[in-house]
Structure formats: C-alpha cells, structure tokens
Amino acid sequence: MTGRDDAVPAEKFFRFSENGNGPWEIHRPQSVIMSLVEKGRFSGEVLDIGCGIADNAIYIAKHANNVHVTGFDLV
C-alpha cells in the first residue's frame, strides 16, 4: 500500500484485472484513439503497453491501414 486513500490494493487490482471488470475498463476504444485512427495517425508497428482487455489495440488493428498491433499487459 502506498498510504494514499485512493490507492487500489494489489489483491483488488488483480481480481478486477483478471476478469476485465476494473473501473478503468470502459469496454470500448477511447474516443481519442478512434479520432487518431480516422485521421490515419497509426501505421507500421504499434505497441500498446498496459492494454488491459485491449479495446484500443483491437480497434486500431481492425480499422487502421497497414499496421501490426501488439498489446501487452501485466495481467
């Protein structure tokens, strides 16, 4: 624990993360990612570090041209 009141204890973090029900998971790509894809800002190799359940990575892979997406998450 960090001593901060808003810190999420590790056991809760992993319990939420393992099933995709963490409060940080919104179950859709972020609007800024959708906008960047629309503007053609992704190309080549894309690395999404801390991708969670990969909503953004999946959206980029499906909708951007000429990309190879790799998602990585601790859990």
VENUR-V56749 format. One record per residue. N is the residue number from 1. RES is the residue in three letters. SS is DSSP state (H for helix, E for strand, L for the rest). NEAR is the number of other ideal C-beta (glycine too) atoms within 10 Angstrom. D_LAST is the distance of its C-alpha to the last C-alpha in Angstrom with 2 decimals. Layout:
n=<N & N>
res=<RES & RES>
ss=<SS & SS>
near=<NEAR & NEAR>
d_last=<D_LAST & D_LAST>
This chain:
n=<1 & 2 & 3 & 4 & 5 & 6 & 7 & 8 & 9 & 10 & 11 & 12 & 13 & 14 & 15 & 16 & 17 & 18 & 19 & 20 & 21 & 22 & 23 & 24 & 25 & 26 & 27 & 28 & 29 & 30 & 31 & 32 & 33 & 34 & 35 & 36 & 37 & 38 & 39 & 40 & 41 & 42 & 43 & 44 & 45 & 46 & 47 & 48 & 49 & 50 & 51 & 52 & 53 & 54 & 55 & 56 & 57 & 58 & 59 & 60 & 61 & 62 & 63 & 64 & 65 & 66 & 67 & 68 & 69 & 70 & 71 & 72 & 73 & 74 & 75>
res=<MET & THR & GLY & ARG & ASP & ASP & ALA & VAL & PRO & ALA & GLU & LYS & PHE & PHE & ARG & PHE & SER & GLU & ASN & GLY & ASN & GLY & PRO & TRP & GLU & ILE & HIS & ARG & PRO & GLN & SER & VAL & ILE & MET & SER & LEU & VAL & GLU & LYS & GLY & ARG & PHE & SER & GLY & GLU & VAL & LEU & ASP & ILE & GLY & CYS & GLY & ILE & ALA & ASP & ASN & ALA & ILE & TYR & ILE & ALA & LYS & HIS & ALA & ASN & ASN & VAL & HIS & VAL & THR & GLY & PHE & ASP & LEU & VAL>
ss=<L & L & L & L & L & L & L & L & L & H & H & H & H & H & H & H & H & H & H & L & L & L & L & L & L & L & L & L & L & L & H & H & H & H & H & H & H & H & L & L & L & L & L & E & E & E & E & E & E & L & L & L & L & L & H & H & H & H & H & H & H & H & H & L & L & L & E & E & E & E & E & E & L & L & L>
near=<7 & 8 & 5 & 7 & 5 & 5 & 11 & 17 & 10 & 9 & 8 & 11 & 15 & 14 & 13 & 16 & 18 & 10 & 11 & 13 & 11 & 18 & 7 & 10 & 14 & 13 & 9 & 11 & 19 & 12 & 9 & 9 & 20 & 15 & 11 & 15 & 19 & 10 & 8 & 10 & 11 & 19 & 11 & 8 & 9 & 16 & 11 & 19 & 9 & 10 & 16 & 19 & 18 & 17 & 19 & 23 & 21 & 15 & 18 & 22 & 17 & 11 & 14 & 19 & 8 & 8 & 15 & 10 & 19 & 12 & 19 & 11 & 13 & 9 & 13>
d_last=<18.83 & 20.36 & 23.42 & 22.85 & 23.45 & 20.86 & 17.95 & 15.15 & 14.95 & 11.76 & 12.19 & 12.58 & 9.65 & 7.23 & 9.90 & 10.08 & 6.61 & 6.43 & 9.75 & 10.07 & 12.69 & 11.85 & 15.13 & 13.89 & 13.33 & 16.84 & 16.56 & 18.69 & 18.91 & 20.15 & 23.94 & 24.09 & 22.07 & 24.48 & 27.38 & 26.39 & 26.07 & 29.45 & 30.96 & 29.81 & 27.83 & 25.20 & 26.38 & 25.57 & 22.16 & 19.53 & 16.21 & 13.77 & 11.54 & 8.88 & 9.71 & 7.68 & 9.42 & 11.63 & 14.87 & 16.36 & 15.58 & 17.02 & 19.96 & 20.77 & 20.72 & 22.98 & 25.35 & 25.79 & 28.29 & 27.87 & 24.18 & 21.51 & 18.04 & 14.91 & 11.56 & 8.73 & 5.44 & 3.79 & 0.00>
